[in-house]
Amino acid sequence: MNKNVVNKKNVKRGLVPYLFMFLIMLGIFYVANIMNTKINDLTYNEFMTELNDGTIKDATITTRGSAGTYEVTGKLKGYKKNESFFARLPKSEEVMKKIVDAGETQEFKLEVEPDPESSTFLMVLVNVLPFVLLIAIAFFFFNRQMAGNKSSLDFGKSKAKLSNEKNKVTFKDVAGLKEEKEEVAELIDFLKNPKKFQKLGARIPKGVLLFGPPGTGKTLLARAVAGEANVPFYFISGSDFVELFVGVGASRVRDMFQQAKRNAPCLIFIDEIDAVGRQRGTGLGGGHDEREQTLNQLLTEMDGFGENEGIIIIAATNRPDVLDPALLRPGRFDRQVTVNLPDVKGREEILEVHAKNKKLAEGITLKNLAKRTPGFSGADLENLLNEAALLTVRRNKDAITMSEIDEATDRVLMGPAKTSRKYSENDRKLVAYHEAGHAVIGLKLDNANDVQKVTIIPRGSAGGYNMMVPSEEKLCSTKTDLLEEITGLLGGRTAEEITFGEITTGAHNDFEKATKIARAMVTEYGMSDLGPLQFEQQEGSVFLGRDYNKSQHFSNEVANEIDMEMRKIINNCHEHAKEIITKNKKLLKLIAETLLEYETLTKEQIDYLVENGKMPDEENEKSLEKLSITKLKELAKEKGIKNYSKMSKAELVEELGKLEK
């Protein structure tokens, strides 16, 4: 329906109450006027006396043919403004002649009106129109009441929507999920040619559960299955089943399967199924009747006495650990597919999909970008390229350069740069040496993460940060890997101690990560002197809080030994970090002082700095890109550029470049 037509209907509906109120107020005003008017009834004799005395000021005569009378209304001399008289006289020529003659003699205003009953239209207007209005008003309110009752009758109807996409999603639009696509490919084959499977007695899975971290493409994969199979595709969220009233969710489940049976073969996609499929009878307050009845109905429809031939259910969740076991047994969700974060090859394929409509500058390769984004989901990568495109438009450039991609990466990870935040030179120096300490450890340890970028520009709550990524993606981490990762995390605090003889609060996030790794090494991975024992598990009670009801499989004496082992790991890594930074004080100072001048260093610049002791092309200061942000701000001040102090380096280079042109 046209949007303008809908808006006009909404406007009309909005005007009806105001029009109704206006009519009511008009009626009240009319009744009030009638009540304020004083009418004196005169008999025939009284009227004739007033007529003979000449006290009539004006009069109106109306003939009533059916009653055989004259009705006379008017005013007498001395009447007030809201006062009048009424007289009923016998209908005769003699009476009419007396009144007319008196009017001519006394010269008062006299009007004679015909019999209103002789006018059919006026008669209908007076006698029929009020009833028509009453019937119309009653019909209006009755119609609205029926519309409300109709919506209440649809309360138990399914909210599943039938997808009618013009541009259907196919497997070509899903990148980085090769194995996952293979798992669901036979579903498509079954929907297209079910006889091939039935001939061999094969039963296709009734349900497929997709689970994994957020943003990995679970919903997209389900849409691609429907697009490839070219069958009806119903989609609904788990929260759409559950309502305040018990039994509504179960009714919606029944209605959804009835609709699906009429359109079989078809797909039903339930997103966030954990909203309705949580374990029954759990929690502090017991069960949730409405949700549990809805789950019971869903279990019955999937694998009960009734047959659901040709209906395949695909569900997605980030929390498979909270789902009811009955939902995961064979015959219901027969197949469970883990949709993990993409590896470097998968990230490259995802970037190729999202970069189709993006204009990238020469020299940018998606392969290198994929290597720099470990841990990014498909949604993160899409957001990264979109942020880079927005920055390119903001900077009035024709193509996305590496500068925009770097800034977009920082925005996704840490938030926008706080260029307006002012802090003292001493704080800048502390942050520079702290980040340089991380960089030195990363450069000197073989198994530590590679330093990709170091900056002292504040972002979010951090005064600066060090982007470190693994040299290669591994399935498992060794004890040496974890120890060197802890050492790298302690490099910032160690650099502060050695350089300033003082410590700050800037390393609290580093300690949080290091402590978590050390505890996991002792209690989960068996990487301590306590031996190959697992004292704790990652998951706690999912309904009482992760650690509220966490079971301990050790005594208080063992708990003390766990604390001692953790302290031992942290202290050894701290001493190792001190040893490395003490041996490389010159490198620490070089990186820190370069950071104070340039504020941001990339991996290529750090490698060149370590090898040559200076920044690349430092002698060629004609190029604005090679100047430090401090010198760029000085030039901007000389050129009279407004708000130069709040600009980033890229913005300063752009503004100064315009002036040079």
C-alpha positions in Angstrom: 0.0 0.0 0.0 1.1 3.5 -0.8 2.7 5.2 2.2 0.8 8.5 1.4 -2.5 6.6 1.4 -1.7 5.1 4.8 -0.8 8.5 6.2 -4.1 10.0 4.9 -6.0 7.2 6.6 -4.2 7.8 9.9 -4.9 11.5 9.7 -8.6 10.8 9.1 -8.7 8.4 12.0 -7.0 11.0 14.2 -9.6 13.6 13.2 -12.7 11.5 14.1 -12.4 11.9 17.9 -12.0 15.7 17.6 -15.0 16.0 15.3 -17.1 13.9 17.7 -16.0 16.2 20.6 -16.9 19.3 18.5 -20.5 17.9 17.9 -20.9 17.2 21.6 -19.8 20.7 22.5 -22.1 22.2 19.9 -25.0 20.3 21.3 -24.2 21.4 24.8 -24.0 25.0 23.6 -27.3 24.7 21.9 -29.0 23.2 25.0 -27.5 25.9 27.2 -28.9 28.6 24.9 -32.4 27.0 25.1 -32.2 26.9 28.8 -31.2 30.5 29.1 -34.1 31.6 26.9 -37.4 32.7 28.7 -40.6 31.9 26.8 -43.9 33.3 28.1 -47.0 31.3 27.0 -50.0 33.6 26.2 -53.6 32.5 25.9 -55.8 33.6 23.0 -57.4 36.4 25.1 -54.0 37.6 26.5 -52.6 37.7 23.0 -55.5 39.7 21.7 -55.3 42.1 24.6 -51.6 42.8 23.9 -52.5 43.2 20.2 -55.2 45.7 20.9 -52.9 47.6 23.4 -50.2 47.9 20.8 -47.4 46.3 23.0 -46.3 43.8 20.3 -42.8 44.6 19.1 -42.4 41.8 16.5 -44.3 38.6 15.6 -43.9 35.5 13.5 -46.9 33.4 12.4 -46.5 29.7 11.5 -49.4 27.8 10.1 -50.0 24.3 11.4 -52.3 22.7 8.9 -52.6 19.3 10.6 -53.6 20.9 13.9 -55.7 23.7 12.5 -53.9 26.4 14.4 -51.6 29.4 14.1 -48.4 29.4 16.2 -47.3 33.0 17.0 -43.8 33.8 18.5 -42.3 37.2 19.1 -41.4 39.9 21.6 -43.4 42.4 23.5 -42.3 45.9 24.4 -40.4 45.8 27.6 -39.1 42.3 27.1 -35.5 41.5 27.8 -33.1 40.3 25.1 -33.5 36.5 25.9 -37.3 36.8 26.6 -40.1 36.0 24.1 -43.7 34.9 24.0 -45.6 32.0 22.4 -49.3 31.8 21.6 -51.4 29.2 19.9 -54.5 30.7 18.0 -57.3 29.1 16.1 -56.8 29.0 12.4 -59.3 31.4 10.7 -59.2 34.2 8.2 -60.7 36.5 10.8 -57.8 36.0 13.3 -55.2 36.4 10.5 -57.0 39.7 9.3 -56.9 41.1 12.8 -53.2 40.5 13.2 -52.3 41.8 9.8 -54.4 44.9 10.2 -52.8 45.6 13.6 -49.4 45.1 12.2 -50.0 47.7 9.5 -51.6 50.1 12.0 -49.0 49.7 14.8 -46.1 49.2 12.4 -44.5 46.2 14.2 -42.5 43.6 12.4 -44.7 40.8 11.2 -43.6 37.6 9.3 -45.8 34.8 8.0 -44.2 31.4 7.4 -45.7 28.5 5.5 -46.6 25.2 7.1 -43.2 23.2 7.5 -45.1 19.9 7.2 -45.9 20.9 3.6 -42.1 20.6 2.8 -41.1 16.9 2.5 -37.3 17.7 2.6 -37.6 19.8 5.8 -39.8 17.1 7.3 -37.3 14.4 6.6 -34.5 16.6 7.9 -36.2 17.3 11.2 -37.7 13.8 11.8 -35.2 11.4 10.2 -31.8 13.0 10.4 -31.4 12.7 14.2 -32.0 9.0 14.0 -29.6 8.6 11.1 -26.9 10.4 13.1 -27.5 8.2 16.1 -27.3 5.0 14.0 -24.1 6.2 12.3 -22.4 7.0 15.7 -23.5 3.6 17.1 -22.2 1.8 14.0 -18.8 3.7 14.3 -18.3 2.6 17.9 -19.5 -0.9 17.2 -17.1 -1.2 14.3 -14.1 -0.1 16.4 -15.1 -2.5 19.1 -15.2 -5.4 16.6 -11.8 -4.4 15.3 -10.4 -4.6 18.8 -12.0 -7.9 19.4 -10.5 -9.2 16.1 -7.0 -8.3 17.2 -7.6 -10.0 20.5 -8.8 -13.1 18.7 -5.5 -13.1 16.8 -3.5 -13.0 20.0 -2.6 -16.7 19.7 -1.7 -16.5 16.0 1.8 -17.1 14.9 4.1 -14.1 14.4 6.3 -16.0 11.9 6.8 -14.0 8.8 7.1 -15.4 5.3 10.2 -14.0 3.5 9.5 -12.5 0.1 12.9 -11.1 -0.7 13.4 -10.0 -4.3 17.1 -10.4 -4.1 17.5 -13.7 -2.3 20.6 -14.6 -0.4 22.6 -17.5 -1.8 25.8 -19.3 -0.9 27.7 -16.8 -3.0 26.9 -14.2 -0.5 28.2 -16.3 2.4 32.0 -16.3 2.7 34.4 -17.9 5.1 32.0 -20.8 6.1 33.1 -23.5 3.7 32.6 -26.5 6.1 29.4 -25.0 7.5 27.9 -24.7 4.0 28.8 -28.3 3.3 26.9 -29.4 6.4 23.7 -27.7 5.3 24.0 -28.4 1.6 22.2 -31.7 1.7 19.2 -29.9 3.2 18.9 -28.0 0.0 19.2 -31.2 -2.0 16.5 -32.8 0.1 14.1 -29.8 -0.4 14.7 -29.9 -4.1 14.5 -33.7 -4.6 13.2 -35.5 -1.5 12.5 -38.8 -3.5 16.2 -39.4 -3.9 16.6 -39.7 -0.1 13.4 -41.6 0.5 14.4 -44.2 -2.1 17.4 -45.2 0.1 15.5 -44.9 3.3 17.5 -41.9 4.5 15.8 -39.5 6.9 16.9 -35.9 6.5 17.5 -34.0 9.8 14.4 -32.4 11.2 16.3 -29.6 12.8 19.7 -27.9 12.4 21.1 -25.9 15.3 23.6 -23.2 14.4 25.6 -21.9 17.4 28.7 -19.8 17.8 29.8 -16.3 18.7 27.7 -13.2 17.7 28.3 -11.9 14.2 29.7 -15.0 12.6 26.9 -15.4 10.0 24.3 -17.8 11.5 21.3 -15.9 10.3 22.9 -15.2 6.9 23.6 -19.0 6.5 20.0 -19.8 7.2 18.8 -17.3 4.6 21.2 -18.7 2.1 19.8 -22.2 2.6 16.3 -20.9 1.8 17.5 -18.9 -1.1 19.4 -21.9 -2.6 16.4 -24.3 -2.1 13.9 -21.7 -3.4 11.3 -22.7 -0.9 9.1 -20.7 1.5 11.1 -19.4 4.4 9.4 -18.5 7.7 11.4 -16.6 10.2 10.7 -15.7 13.8 12.5 -14.8 16.9 12.3 -16.9 20.1 11.1 -14.0 22.1 8.0 -13.7 19.8 6.5 -16.8 21.3 6.6 -15.8 25.0 3.9 -13.5 26.3 2.5 -12.6 29.7 -0.4 -15.0 29.5 0.2 -18.7 29.9 -0.7 -20.8 26.8 -0.3 -18.0 24.2 3.2 -19.2 23.2 2.1 -22.8 22.8 -0.8 -21.6 20.6 1.6 -19.6 18.4 3.8 -22.7 18.0 0.8 -24.8 16.8 -0.3 -22.1 14.4 3.2 -21.7 13.0 3.4 -25.4 12.2 0.0 -25.4 10.7 1.0 -22.6 8.3 4.2 -24.5 7.5 2.4 -27.7 6.7 0.2 -25.9 4.2 3.3 -24.6 2.4 5.5 -27.7 2.7 8.3 -28.3 1.8 9.5 -25.2 3.6 12.0 -23.9 6.1 11.3 -22.4 9.6 14.1 -20.3 11.0 14.0 -19.5 14.8 16.5 -16.9 15.8 17.8 -16.7 19.4 16.0 -19.9 20.3 17.5 -19.8 23.8 14.8 -17.2 24.7 12.2 -20.1 24.6 14.4 -23.2 24.7 16.1 -22.8 28.1 16.3 -25.7 30.5 13.0 -26.4 32.3 12.6 -26.2 36.0 15.8 -24.1 36.7 16.5 -20.8 38.3 16.1 -19.3 41.8 12.3 -19.0 41.5 11.6 -22.4 39.8 10.3 -22.7 36.3 8.6 -20.2 34.0 5.2 -21.6 33.1 4.6 -19.7 29.9 8.1 -20.4 28.5 8.1 -24.0 29.5 4.6 -24.7 28.0 5.8 -23.1 24.8 9.0 -25.3 24.8 6.8 -28.4 25.4 4.6 -27.6 22.4 7.7 -27.0 20.3 9.2 -30.4 21.3 5.9 -32.1 20.5 5.6 -30.5 17.1 9.2 -31.3 16.1 9.0 -35.0 17.1 5.7 -36.1 18.6 2.9 -38.3 17.3 2.2 -35.9 14.4 4.3 -36.0 11.2 6.0 -32.9 9.9 7.1 -34.1 6.5 8.9 -31.5 4.4 9.4 -29.1 7.3 13.0 -28.3 8.3 13.7 -26.1 11.3 16.9 -24.1 11.5 17.6 -22.4 14.8 20.4 -20.1 15.9 21.8 -19.2 19.3 24.9 -17.8 21.0 24.2 -19.9 24.2 23.9 -23.6 23.4 24.9 -24.4 27.0 21.5 -23.2 28.4 19.3 -25.2 26.0 17.1 -28.0 27.3 18.6 -31.5 26.6 15.3 -32.7 25.1 15.6 -30.0 22.4 19.1 -31.3 21.4 18.3 -35.0 21.2 18.1 -37.0 17.9 14.8 -36.5 16.2 14.6 -32.8 17.0 17.8 -30.9 16.4 19.6 -33.8 14.8 22.5 -31.8 13.5 24.4 -29.1 15.4 26.8 -26.9 13.4 29.3 -24.7 15.1 29.8 -21.4 13.3 33.2 -20.2 14.6 35.1 -17.0 14.0 36.8 -17.1 10.6 40.5 -17.8 10.1 42.8 -15.7 8.0 41.6 -17.3 4.8 37.9 -16.9 5.8 38.5 -13.2 6.7 40.0 -12.6 3.3 36.9 -14.1 1.6 34.6 -12.1 3.8 36.4 -8.9 3.1 36.2 -9.6 -0.7 32.4 -9.9 -0.3 32.0 -6.6 1.6 34.6 -4.8 -0.5 32.7 -5.3 -3.8 31.0 -1.9 -3.7 33.9 -0.1 -2.0 36.6 1.8 -3.9 40.0 0.9 -2.5 43.2 2.8 -3.2 46.1 1.1 -5.1 48.4 -0.9 -2.9 45.8 -2.1 -0.4 45.5 -5.9 -0.4 42.7 -7.7 1.4 45.1 -10.5 2.3 47.3 -8.2 4.4 44.2 -6.7 6.0 42.9 -10.2 6.9 46.2 -10.9 8.7 45.9 -7.8 10.8 42.4 -8.6 12.0 42.5 -11.9 14.0 39.5 -12.5 16.2 37.2 -10.3 14.0 33.8 -11.8 13.1 32.1 -11.3 9.7 30.0 -8.5 11.2 33.2 -6.8 12.6 34.8 -6.9 9.2 31.8 -5.4 7.5 31.7 -2.7 10.1 35.4 -2.1 9.6 35.1 -1.4 5.9 32.0 0.7 6.4 33.7 2.9 9.0 36.7 3.3 6.6 34.3 4.3 3.8 32.6 6.9 6.1 36.0 8.3 7.1 37.0 8.6 3.4 33.8 10.6 2.7 34.5 12.8 5.7 38.0 13.5 4.5 36.8 14.2 0.9 38.9 11.5 -0.7 38.2 9.5 -3.8 39.3 6.1 -2.5 39.8 4.3 0.8 43.4 4.4 1.8 45.4 2.5 4.5 45.1 5.6 6.7 41.3 5.2 6.8 41.5 1.5 7.4 43.9 1.9 10.3 41.7 4.6 11.9 38.6 2.4 11.3 40.3 -0.6 13.0 41.2 1.6 16.0 37.6 2.9 16.2 36.2 -0.7 16.1 38.5 -1.9 18.8 38.9 1.1 21.1 36.5 3.8 20.0 37.2 7.2 18.4 40.4 9.1 19.2 40.1 11.7 22.0 41.9 14.5 20.2 40.4 17.1 22.5 41.7 15.5 25.7 44.6 17.4 27.2 47.1 15.8 29.5 50.4 16.9 30.8 53.8 16.3 29.2 54.7 14.0 32.1 51.6 11.9 31.5 52.5 11.7 27.8 56.0 10.5 28.7 54.6 7.9 31.1 52.3 6.5 28.4 55.0 6.5 25.8 57.4 4.5 27.9 54.6 2.2 29.0 53.6 1.4 25.4 57.3 1.2 24.4 57.8 -1.5 27.1 55.1 -3.7 25.5 56.7 -3.2 22.1 60.2 -4.1 23.3 59.0 -7.4 24.9 57.1 -8.2 21.7 60.2 -7.6 19.6 62.6 -9.6 21.7 60.5 -12.7 22.5 60.0 -15.2 19.7 56.7 -16.6 20.9 55.2 -13.3 22.0 52.6 -11.5 19.8 53.9 -9.3 17.0 53.6 -5.6 17.5 51.4 -4.2 14.7 50.8 -0.6 16.0 51.7 1.5 19.0 50.1 4.8 19.8 49.8 7.3 22.6 46.7 8.9 21.3 44.0 8.3 23.9 41.0 6.3 22.9 38.1 5.3 25.1 39.4 5.0 28.7 42.9 4.2 27.6 45.7 6.8 27.4 47.3 4.8 24.6 47.4 1.2 23.4 49.6 -1.4 21.7 48.0 -3.6 19.0 49.7 -7.0 19.2 48.5 -10.0 17.1 49.8 -13.6 17.0 52.5 -14.2 14.4 50.4 -17.1 13.2 47.0 -18.5 14.2 47.3 -21.6 16.3 44.7 -24.2 17.3 46.5 -24.7 20.7 48.8 -22.7 22.8 51.9 -24.1 24.5 53.0 -23.2 28.0 55.8 -21.1 26.5 53.3 -19.2 24.4 51.2 -18.3 27.5 54.2 -17.4 29.7 55.6 -15.0 27.0 52.1 -13.5 26.5 52.0 -12.8 30.3 55.5 -11.3 30.0 54.4 -9.1 27.2 51.4 -7.9 29.2 53.7 -7.0 32.1 56.1 -5.1 29.9 54.4 -1.7 30.3 54.5 -1.8 34.2 58.1 -3.0 34.1 59.2 -0.1 31.8 57.6 2.4 34.2 59.5 0.9 37.2 62.8 0.9 35.4 62.5 4.3 33.8 60.8 6.4 36.5 61.2 4.3 39.6 57.5 4.7 40.1 54.3 2.8 39.1 50.9 4.0 37.9 47.4 2.8 37.5 47.7 2.5 33.7 48.5 -1.3 33.8 45.2 -2.4 35.5 43.9 -4.0 32.3 47.2 -5.7 31.6 47.0 -7.3 35.1 43.5 -8.4 34.5 44.4 -10.3 31.4 47.7 -11.7 32.9 45.9 -12.9 36.0 43.2 -14.6 34.0 45.8 -16.5 31.9 47.8 -17.5 35.0 44.7 -18.9 36.8 43.7 -20.8 33.7 47.2 -22.3 33.4 46.9 -23.6 37.0 43.3 -24.6 37.4 42.3 -25.6 33.9 45.3 -26.5 31.7 47.5 -28.3 34.3 50.5 -26.1 33.5 51.9 -25.8 37.0 53.7 -27.8 39.7 50.3 -29.0 41.0 50.2 -31.4 38.1 47.8 -32.2 35.3 44.6 -31.6 37.3 41.6 -29.5 36.5 40.3 -27.7 39.5 37.8 -25.4 37.8 35.7 -25.2 34.7 34.9 -22.2 32.6 31.1 -22.4 32.9 29.3 -21.8 36.1 25.6 -21.7 36.8 24.0 -20.1 33.8 20.9 -19.0 35.8 22.5 -17.9 39.1 25.5 -16.1 37.6 28.7 -17.5 36.2 30.6 -17.7 39.5 27.7 -17.5 42.1 27.2 -21.2 42.4 30.6 -22.4 41.0 31.6 -25.8 42.4 35.1 -26.2 43.9 36.8 -29.5 43.5 39.6 -28.7 45.9 40.2 -28.1 49.6 41.3 -24.8 51.2 44.9 -26.0 51.3 44.8 -26.6 47.6 43.2 -23.2 47.1 46.2 -21.7 48.9 48.6 -23.7 46.6 46.7 -22.4 43.5 47.2 -18.8 44.7 50.9 -19.5 45.3 51.4 -21.0 41.8 49.6 -18.1 40.2 51.9 -15.7 42.1 54.9 -17.7 41.1 54.0 -17.5 37.4 53.3 -13.8 37.5 56.5 -13.0 39.5 58.7 -15.1 37.1 57.3 -13.4 34.1 57.8 -10.0 35.8 61.5 -10.8 36.4 61.8 -12.0 32.9 60.3 -8.7 31.6 62.8 -6.7 33.8 65.7 -8.6 32.4 64.7 -8.0 28.8 63.9 -4.3 29.2 67.1 -3.7 31.3 69.2 -5.1 28.4 67.3 -3.0 25.9 67.1 0.4 27.6 68.4 2.1 24.4 65.7 0.5 22.3 63.1 1.4 24.9 64.2 5.0 24.9 64.3 5.2 21.1 60.8 3.9 20.7 59.4 6.1 23.5 61.0 9.3 22.2 59.8 8.5 18.7 56.3 8.0 20.0 56.4 11.3 21.8 57.2 13.0 18.4 55.0 11.0 16.0 52.4 9.7 18.5 51.7 6.6 16.3 54.0 4.0 14.9 53.1 1.1 12.6 54.8 -2.3 12.3 56.8 -1.2 9.3 58.0 2.0 11.0 59.0 0.1 14.2 61.0 -2.5 12.2 62.8 0.2 10.3 63.4 2.1 13.6 64.9 -1.0 15.3 67.2 -1.7 12.3 68.3 1.9 11.4 67.8 3.9 14.6 65.7 6.5 12.8 62.4 6.8 11.1 62.2 6.1 7.3 62.9 9.1 5.1 63.3 11.3 8.2 65.6 13.7 6.3 63.0 14.5 3.7 60.7 16.8 5.6 59.1 18.2 2.5 56.6 15.4 2.6 53.8 16.2 5.0 53.2 12.5 5.7 56.7 12.2 7.2 56.3 15.1 9.6 55.4 14.5 13.2 52.0 15.7 14.5 53.8 18.3 16.7 55.5 19.9 13.6 52.2 19.6 11.6 50.4 21.6 14.3 53.1 24.2 14.3 52.8 24.6 10.5 49.0 24.7 10.9 49.3 27.5 13.4 51.6 29.5 11.1 49.2 29.0 8.2 46.2 30.2 10.3 44.2 27.0 10.2 41.3 27.1 12.7 40.8 24.3 15.3 44.2 22.8 14.3 44.7 21.6 17.9 41.7 19.3 17.7 42.7 17.7 14.3 44.2 14.3 13.8 47.4 13.8 11.8 45.5 12.8 8.7 43.3 15.9 8.9 46.3 18.2 9.4 48.1 16.7 6.4 44.9 17.1 4.3 44.4 20.8 5.3 48.1 21.7 4.8 48.1 19.9 1.5 45.2 22.0 0.3 47.0 25.2 1.2 50.2 24.1 -0.6 48.1 23.5 -3.8 
